Amino acid sequence: MTMKIRLDSIYKVKEFVRFADRYDGKVEVSSGRCMVNGKSILDILSLDLSGDLFVKIEEKEDSYCFVKELQTWGLCMEEMQG
């Protein structure tokens, strides 16, 4: 599953990593050609945060809960196919 997100502040990065850490599956965040571990604050901060980011998560039982948390906190802009 892939989602478009916006992490335009340190607070949002911190909250995203907190949610990702609780998720059992793999979380990858990409900006352009760079893809990093979505459970690492330093990795995410190495990306260009001025634009949209894409999150790819592994399909697990708790995928729905992870996506809902992101939507509730206003981090997930849109869910995409795949």
N, CA, C and O atoms as CSV, one atom per row, in Angstrom:
chain,resi,resn,atom,element,x,y,z
A,1,MET,N,N,0.850,-1.171,0.000
A,1,MET,CA,C,0.000,0.000,0.000
A,1,MET,C,C,0.894,1.231,0.000
A,1,MET,O,O,1.891,1.278,0.721
A,2,THR,N,N,0.544,2.214,-0.796
A,2,THR,CA,C,1.311,3.457,-0.886
A,2,THR,C,C,0.413,4.638,-0.558
A,2,THR,O,O,-0.748,4.683,-0.966
A,3,MET,N,N,0.966,5.603,0.191
A,3,MET,CA,C,0.229,6.807,0.573
A,3,MET,C,C,1.088,8.028,0.309
A,3,MET,O,O,2.316,7.961,0.356
A,4,LYS,N,N,0.433,9.140,0.033
A,4,LYS,CA,C,1.124,10.421,-0.086
A,4,LYS,C,C,0.966,11.132,1.253
A,4,LYS,O,O,-0.139,11.232,1.786
A,5,ILE,N,N,2.076,11.625,1.790
A,5,ILE,CA,C,2.027,12.320,3.082
A,5,ILE,C,C,2.786,13.640,2.986
A,5,ILE,O,O,3.523,13.896,2.034
A,6,ARG,N,N,2.578,14.458,4.000
A,6,ARG,CA,C,3.300,15.725,4.117
A,6,ARG,C,C,3.847,15.791,5.544
A,6,ARG,O,O,3.088,15.766,6.513
A,7,LEU,N,N,5.165,15.874,5.657
A,7,LEU,CA,C,5.821,16.003,6.963
A,7,LEU,C,C,6.616,17.310,6.945
A,7,LEU,O,O,7.834,17.305,6.769
A,8,ASP,N,N,5.914,18.420,7.130
A,8,ASP,CA,C,6.538,19.731,6.983
A,8,ASP,C,C,6.974,20.377,8.294
A,8,ASP,O,O,7.219,21.583,8.346
A,9,SER,N,N,7.070,19.571,9.353
A,9,SER,CA,C,7.598,20.088,10.617
A,9,SER,C,C,8.245,18.938,11.385
A,9,SER,O,O,7.939,17.767,11.156
A,10,ILE,N,N,9.128,19.289,12.283
A,10,ILE,CA,C,9.795,18.277,13.106
A,10,ILE,C,C,8.760,17.510,13.932
A,10,ILE,O,O,8.879,16.299,14.120
A,11,TYR,N,N,7.753,18.221,14.418
A,11,TYR,CA,C,6.694,17.577,15.202
A,11,TYR,C,C,6.011,16.481,14.383
A,11,TYR,O,O,5.783,15.382,14.887
A,12,LYS,N,N,5.683,16.776,13.123
A,12,LYS,CA,C,5.015,15.778,12.276
A,12,LYS,C,C,5.922,14.588,11.991
A,12,LYS,O,O,5.452,13.451,11.937
A,13,VAL,N,N,7.212,14.837,11.808
A,13,VAL,CA,C,8.155,13.730,11.602
A,13,VAL,C,C,8.178,12.845,12.844
A,13,VAL,O,O,8.135,11.619,12.747
A,14,LYS,N,N,8.247,13.479,14.003
A,14,LYS,CA,C,8.280,12.736,15.272
A,14,LYS,C,C,7.017,11.895,15.448
A,14,LYS,O,O,7.099,10.731,15.837
A,15,GLU,N,N,5.864,12.470,15.168
A,15,GLU,CA,C,4.603,11.735,15.299
A,15,GLU,C,C,4.531,10.591,14.288
A,15,GLU,O,O,4.091,9.493,14.628
A,16,PHE,N,N,4.955,10.837,13.064
A,16,PHE,CA,C,4.943,9.793,12.054
A,16,PHE,C,C,5.801,8.608,12.503
A,16,PHE,O,O,5.363,7.460,12.429
A,17,VAL,N,N,7.016,8.885,12.965
A,17,VAL,CA,C,7.918,7.813,13.400
A,17,VAL,C,C,7.331,7.072,14.599
A,17,VAL,O,O,7.488,5.856,14.713
A,18,ARG,N,N,6.663,7.790,15.484
A,18,ARG,CA,C,6.027,7.141,16.642
A,18,ARG,C,C,4.961,6.150,16.164
A,18,ARG,O,O,4.885,5.032,16.675
A,19,PHE,N,N,4.145,6.548,15.196
A,19,PHE,CA,C,3.118,5.651,14.654
A,19,PHE,C,C,3.762,4.486,13.904
A,19,PHE,O,O,3.347,3.338,14.058
A,20,ALA,N,N,4.770,4.785,13.098
A,20,ALA,CA,C,5.438,3.753,12.301
A,20,ALA,C,C,6.113,2.718,13.192
A,20,ALA,O,O,6.132,1.530,12.873
A,21,ASP,N,N,6.663,3.175,14.302
A,21,ASP,CA,C,7.347,2.276,15.237
A,21,ASP,C,C,6.402,1.233,15.825
A,21,ASP,O,O,6.807,0.102,16.093
A,22,ARG,N,N,5.158,1.611,16.023
A,22,ARG,CA,C,4.169,0.681,16.591
A,22,ARG,C,C,3.637,-0.297,15.553
A,22,ARG,O,O,3.036,-1.312,15.905
A,23,TYR,N,N,3.856,0.004,14.275
A,23,TYR,CA,C,3.371,-0.834,13.190
A,23,TYR,C,C,4.331,-2.003,12.987
A,23,TYR,O,O,5.545,-1.805,12.945
A,24,ASP,N,N,3.802,-3.213,12.862
A,24,ASP,CA,C,4.639,-4.409,12.747
A,24,ASP,C,C,5.339,-4.545,11.399
A,24,ASP,O,O,6.407,-5.152,11.326
A,25,GLY,N,N,4.773,-4.003,10.347
A,25,GLY,CA,C,5.328,-4.168,9.006
A,25,GLY,C,C,6.428,-3.184,8.680
A,25,GLY,O,O,6.755,-2.293,9.464
A,26,LYS,N,N,6.986,-3.372,7.505
A,26,LYS,CA,C,8.037,-2.502,6.992
A,26,LYS,C,C,7.424,-1.194,6.501
A,26,LYS,O,O,6.374,-1.199,5.859
A,27,VAL,N,N,8.083,-0.072,6.805
A,27,VAL,CA,C,7.618,1.262,6.385
A,27,VAL,C,C,8.771,1.942,5.658
A,27,VAL,O,O,9.851,2.124,6.222
A,28,GLU,N,N,8.534,2.316,4.401
A,28,GLU,CA,C,9.537,3.018,3.612
A,28,GLU,C,C,8.990,4.370,3.183
A,28,GLU,O,O,7.844,4.477,2.747
A,29,VAL,N,N,9.818,5.398,3.311
A,29,VAL,CA,C,9.422,6.756,2.927
A,29,VAL,C,C,10.340,7.192,1.798
A,29,VAL,O,O,11.556,7.006,1.861
A,30,SER,N,N,9.742,7.778,0.756
A,30,SER,CA,C,10.562,8.209,-0.376
A,30,SER,C,C,10.249,9.645,-0.785
A,30,SER,O,O,9.135,10.146,-0.628
A,31,SER,N,N,11.288,10.275,-1.314
A,31,SER,CA,C,11.202,11.622,-1.884
A,31,SER,C,C,12.083,11.586,-3.117
A,31,SER,O,O,13.300,11.432,-3.012
A,32,GLY,N,N,11.478,11.727,-4.278
A,32,GLY,CA,C,12.253,11.604,-5.509
A,32,GLY,C,C,12.778,10.180,-5.641
A,32,GLY,O,O,12.013,9.218,-5.574
A,33,ARG,N,N,14.064,10.056,-5.825
A,33,ARG,CA,C,14.683,8.729,-5.969
A,33,ARG,C,C,15.180,8.147,-4.659
A,33,ARG,O,O,15.603,6.992,-4.627
A,34,CYS,N,N,15.141,8.905,-3.587
A,34,CYS,CA,C,15.652,8.447,-2.293
A,34,CYS,C,C,14.564,7.734,-1.503
A,34,CYS,O,O,13.458,8.252,-1.351
A,35,MET,N,N,14.880,6.546,-1.001
A,35,MET,CA,C,13.950,5.799,-0.161
A,35,MET,C,C,14.658,5.451,1.142
A,35,MET,O,O,15.782,4.948,1.133
A,36,VAL,N,N,13.984,5.725,2.278
A,36,VAL,CA,C,14.592,5.494,3.592
A,36,VAL,C,C,13.641,4.718,4.500
A,36,VAL,O,O,12.461,4.542,4.194
A,37,ASN,N,N,14.186,4.263,5.617
A,37,ASN,CA,C,13.423,3.560,6.640
A,37,ASN,C,C,12.481,4.553,7.328
A,37,ASN,O,O,12.935,5.549,7.891
A,38,GLY,N,N,11.179,4.286,7.283
A,38,GLY,CA,C,10.190,5.173,7.877
A,38,GLY,C,C,10.117,5.105,9.385
A,38,GLY,O,O,9.342,5.836,10.002
A,39,LYS,N,N,10.917,4.232,9.995
A,39,LYS,CA,C,10.935,4.121,11.457
A,39,LYS,C,C,12.147,4.831,12.055
A,39,LYS,O,O,12.429,4.693,13.246
A,40,SER,N,N,12.862,5.589,11.224
A,40,SER,CA,C,14.066,6.290,11.663
A,40,SER,C,C,13.910,7.798,11.444
A,40,SER,O,O,13.760,8.256,10.311
A,41,ILE,N,N,13.948,8.556,12.532
A,41,ILE,CA,C,13.837,10.013,12.435
A,41,ILE,C,C,14.973,10.573,11.586
A,41,ILE,O,O,14.742,11.413,10.716
A,42,LEU,N,N,16.195,10.114,11.833
A,42,LEU,CA,C,17.334,10.637,11.079
A,42,LEU,C,C,17.215,10.341,9.591
A,42,LEU,O,O,17.535,11.193,8.762
A,43,ASP,N,N,16.759,9.146,9.246
A,43,ASP,CA,C,16.579,8.815,7.833
A,43,ASP,C,C,15.567,9.750,7.185
A,43,ASP,O,O,15.806,10.262,6.092
A,44,ILE,N,N,14.447,9.975,7.846
A,44,ILE,CA,C,13.407,10.840,7.281
A,44,ILE,C,C,13.898,12.279,7.161
A,44,ILE,O,O,13.615,12.954,6.172
A,45,LEU,N,N,14.634,12.748,8.167
A,45,LEU,CA,C,15.147,14.121,8.122
A,45,LEU,C,C,16.193,14.318,7.020
A,45,LEU,O,O,16.502,15.452,6.655
A,46,SER,N,N,16.735,13.219,6.492
A,46,SER,CA,C,17.702,13.333,5.393
A,46,SER,C,C,17.012,13.590,4.050
A,46,SER,O,O,17.675,13.918,3.066
A,47,LEU,N,N,15.681,13.443,4.008
A,47,LEU,CA,C,14.918,13.671,2.781
A,47,LEU,C,C,14.558,15.144,2.619
A,47,LEU,O,O,14.646,15.924,3.567
A,48,ASP,N,N,14.155,15.511,1.416
A,48,ASP,CA,C,13.642,16.858,1.149
A,48,ASP,C,C,12.195,16.900,1.652
A,48,ASP,O,O,11.305,16.326,1.023
A,49,LEU,N,N,11.959,17.566,2.763
A,49,LEU,CA,C,10.636,17.600,3.383
A,49,LEU,C,C,9.775,18.757,2.891
A,49,LEU,O,O,8.675,18.969,3.402
A,50,SER,N,N,10.254,19.497,1.920
A,50,SER,CA,C,9.494,20.653,1.443
A,50,SER,C,C,8.325,20.269,0.533
A,50,SER,O,O,7.427,21.079,0.302
A,51,GLY,N,N,8.334,19.061,0.028
A,51,GLY,CA,C,7.259,18.613,-0.854
A,51,GLY,C,C,6.568,17.376,-0.301
A,51,GLY,O,O,6.726,17.016,0.865
A,52,ASP,N,N,5.806,16.742,-1.167
A,52,ASP,CA,C,5.107,15.525,-0.771
A,52,ASP,C,C,6.083,14.359,-0.675
A,52,ASP,O,O,7.063,14.278,-1.416
A,53,LEU,N,N,5.789,13.467,0.252
A,53,LEU,CA,C,6.547,12.233,0.414
A,53,LEU,C,C,5.619,11.069,0.122
A,53,LEU,O,O,4.397,11.209,0.181
A,54,PHE,N,N,6.191,9.943,-0.185
A,54,PHE,CA,C,5.401,8.746,-0.422
A,54,PHE,C,C,5.812,7.678,0.574
A,54,PHE,O,O,6.999,7.436,0.792
A,55,VAL,N,N,4.823,7.048,1.171
A,55,VAL,CA,C,5.048,6.003,2.166
A,55,VAL,C,C,4.549,4.693,1.594
A,55,VAL,O,O,3.415,4.593,1.125
A,56,LYS,N,N,5.396,3.708,1.639
A,56,LYS,CA,C,5.016,2.366,1.209
A,56,LYS,C,C,5.056,1.471,2.445
A,56,LYS,O,O,6.082,1.364,3.117
A,57,ILE,N,N,3.917,0.828,2.733
A,57,ILE,CA,C,3.877,-0.062,3.898
A,57,ILE,C,C,3.553,-1.475,3.460
A,57,ILE,O,O,2.852,-1.711,2.476
A,58,GLU,N,N,4.081,-2.385,4.218
A,58,GLU,CA,C,3.833,-3.801,4.017
A,58,GLU,C,C,2.415,-4.112,4.494
A,58,GLU,O,O,2.001,-3.643,5.554
A,59,GLU,N,N,1.680,-4.890,3.726
A,59,GLU,CA,C,0.308,-5.257,4.119
A,59,GLU,C,C,0.361,-6.220,5.310
A,59,GLU,O,O,0.900,-7.323,5.210
A,60,LYS,N,N,-0.194,-5.792,6.407
A,60,LYS,CA,C,-0.273,-6.594,7.636
A,60,LYS,C,C,-1.673,-6.451,8.210
A,60,LYS,O,O,-2.490,-5.691,7.691
A,61,GLU,N,N,-1.948,-7.186,9.283
A,61,GLU,CA,C,-3.258,-7.113,9.932
A,61,GLU,C,C,-3.567,-5.714,10.448
A,61,GLU,O,O,-4.721,-5.285,10.429
A,62,ASP,N,N,-2.542,-5.003,10.910
A,62,ASP,CA,C,-2.773,-3.682,11.495
A,62,ASP,C,C,-2.539,-2.533,10.508
A,62,ASP,O,O,-2.421,-1.383,10.930
A,63,SER,N,N,-2.470,-2.821,9.207
A,63,SER,CA,C,-2.275,-1.769,8.189
A,63,SER,C,C,-3.364,-0.711,8.272
A,63,SER,O,O,-3.082,0.486,8.222
A,64,TYR,N,N,-4.604,-1.154,8.399
A,64,TYR,CA,C,-5.741,-0.236,8.453
A,64,TYR,C,C,-5.599,0.728,9.635
A,64,TYR,O,O,-5.847,1.925,9.492
A,65,CYS,N,N,-5.205,0.216,10.786
A,65,CYS,CA,C,-5.053,1.058,11.985
A,65,CYS,C,C,-3.944,2.095,11.789
A,65,CYS,O,O,-4.085,3.246,12.202
A,66,PHE,N,N,-2.851,1.687,11.162
A,66,PHE,CA,C,-1.737,2.602,10.908
A,66,PHE,C,C,-2.188,3.741,9.993
A,66,PHE,O,O,-1.914,4.909,10.270
A,67,VAL,N,N,-2.874,3.401,8.911
A,67,VAL,CA,C,-3.365,4.410,7.972
A,67,VAL,C,C,-4.369,5.334,8.658
A,67,VAL,O,O,-4.326,6.546,8.449
A,68,LYS,N,N,-5.269,4.785,9.470
A,68,LYS,CA,C,-6.268,5.600,10.179
A,68,LYS,C,C,-5.598,6.579,11.133
A,68,LYS,O,O,-6.030,7.727,11.240
A,69,GLU,N,N,-4.539,6.141,11.833
A,69,GLU,CA,C,-3.816,7.046,12.728
A,69,GLU,C,C,-3.212,8.205,11.946
A,69,GLU,O,O,-3.287,9.358,12.370
A,70,LEU,N,N,-2.614,7.892,10.804
A,70,LEU,CA,C,-2.022,8.948,9.979
A,70,LEU,C,C,-3.084,9.926,9.495
A,70,LEU,O,O,-2.856,11.135,9.480
A,71,GLN,N,N,-4.234,9.411,9.103
A,71,GLN,CA,C,-5.322,10.272,8.638
A,71,GLN,C,C,-5.869,11.124,9.777
A,71,GLN,O,O,-6.136,12.310,9.583
A,72,THR,N,N,-6.037,10.549,10.941
A,72,THR,CA,C,-6.549,11.272,12.106
A,72,THR,C,C,-5.648,12.448,12.467
A,72,THR,O,O,-6.143,13.517,12.825
A,73,TRP,N,N,-4.346,12.268,12.379
A,73,TRP,CA,C,-3.392,13.316,12.723
A,73,TRP,C,C,-3.108,14.244,11.550
A,73,TRP,O,O,-2.292,15.158,11.674
A,74,GLY,N,N,-3.767,14.028,10.412
A,74,GLY,CA,C,-3.592,14.909,9.258
A,74,GLY,C,C,-2.277,14.723,8.536
A,74,GLY,O,O,-1.829,15.622,7.824
A,75,LEU,N,N,-1.647,13.565,8.707
A,75,LEU,CA,C,-0.366,13.320,8.055
A,75,LEU,C,C,-0.533,12.686,6.674
A,75,LEU,O,O,0.288,12.904,5.784
A,76,CYS,N,N,-1.586,11.910,6.502
A,76,CYS,CA,C,-1.824,11.208,5.247
A,76,CYS,C,C,-2.708,12.067,4.354
A,76,CYS,O,O,-3.837,12.390,4.723
A,77,MET,N,N,-2.206,12.436,3.193
A,77,MET,CA,C,-2.936,13.284,2.278
A,77,MET,C,C,-3.845,12.463,1.386
A,77,MET,O,O,-4.979,12.862,1.118
A,78,GLU,N,N,-3.356,11.310,0.920
A,78,GLU,CA,C,-4.182,10.474,0.076
A,78,GLU,C,C,-3.604,9.068,0.025
A,78,GLU,O,O,-2.388,8.876,0.028
A,79,GLU,N,N,-4.491,8.102,-0.022
A,79,GLU,CA,C,-4.099,6.705,-0.113
A,79,GLU,C,C,-4.113,6.327,-1.577
A,79,GLU,O,O,-5.027,6.700,-2.313
A,80,MET,N,N,-3.105,5.587,-2.003
A,80,MET,CA,C,-2.984,5.217,-3.405
A,80,MET,C,C,-3.040,3.701,-3.537
A,80,MET,O,O,-2.955,2.982,-2.541
A,81,GLN,N,N,-3.178,3.231,-4.733
A,81,GLN,CA,C,-3.223,1.786,-4.992
A,81,GLN,C,C,-1.814,1.221,-4.915
A,81,GLN,O,O,-0.826,1.936,-5.087
A,82,GLY,N,N,-1.744,-0.101,-4.646
A,82,GLY,CA,C,-0.469,-0.789,-4.740
A,82,GLY,C,C,0.136,-1.123,-3.475
A,82,GLY,O,O,1.219,-1.707,-3.443
